[in-house]
Amino acid sequence: MKFIAIDFETANEQRGSACSVGLAWIENNQVTRVEERLIRPKDMRFSGMNIAIHGIRPEHVEDAPQFPAVMEEFRQDFASAIMIAHNAAFDMSVIRKACDQYGLGYPEFDYLCTLQMSRKVWHRLASHRLSDLSAHIGLRFKHHNAAEDAEMCGRVALAIAGDLEVAHIGHIPGAIGMRAGRLHAAGYKACSLSPTGLPRR
């Protein structure tokens, strides 16, 4: 079973303004590949707040491909994988809003959210931000770099699977009462979590 962790950075407050995507492939309980692509937004408006967060400026993406080309590059990978994101509601909305801008059909895949996973499995932690979770599992990374965020998301999922003592990430939902979300051509279904059965951790 193949999993791909995904993370987007946006140029401004509009969800469809993706300016970078990071991807981390997870196979056989290991991160096997990490990729990052800069994206030229359809509307080249960059807000100062977003630049301060991720450091990407308009001049960095002038020669970058637009969203449709980036999605096409990874279309077959997405179709054969379960996607993972930290705060998946955000990243899935970036895909949907960007597809809407270009009149594209949504890619089709199931997805899981490590933010929801961590809140349930590590519910005693004061914060479930990706930066705090990385410290919890003893790793360091460069936050708000899409590739490093995606890789850390994948490593958090692997750590959760380890704590739950399940064979791989795909068994986490059954262990914690999670229903995978799904993005599909006709719309989407949100990832959800049962409020009962919190692990004692």
Secondary structure, DSSP 8 states (H G I E B T S, - for coil): --EEEEEEEESSSSTT-EEEEEEEEEETTEEEEEEEEE---SS----HHHHHHH---HHHHTTS--HHHHHHHHHHHHHTSEEEETTHHHHHHHHHHHHHHHT-----EEEEEHHHHHHHHTTTSS---HHHHHHHTT----TT-HHHHHHHHHHHHHHHHHHHT-SSGGGHHHHHTEE-EEEETTEEE--EE-SS-----
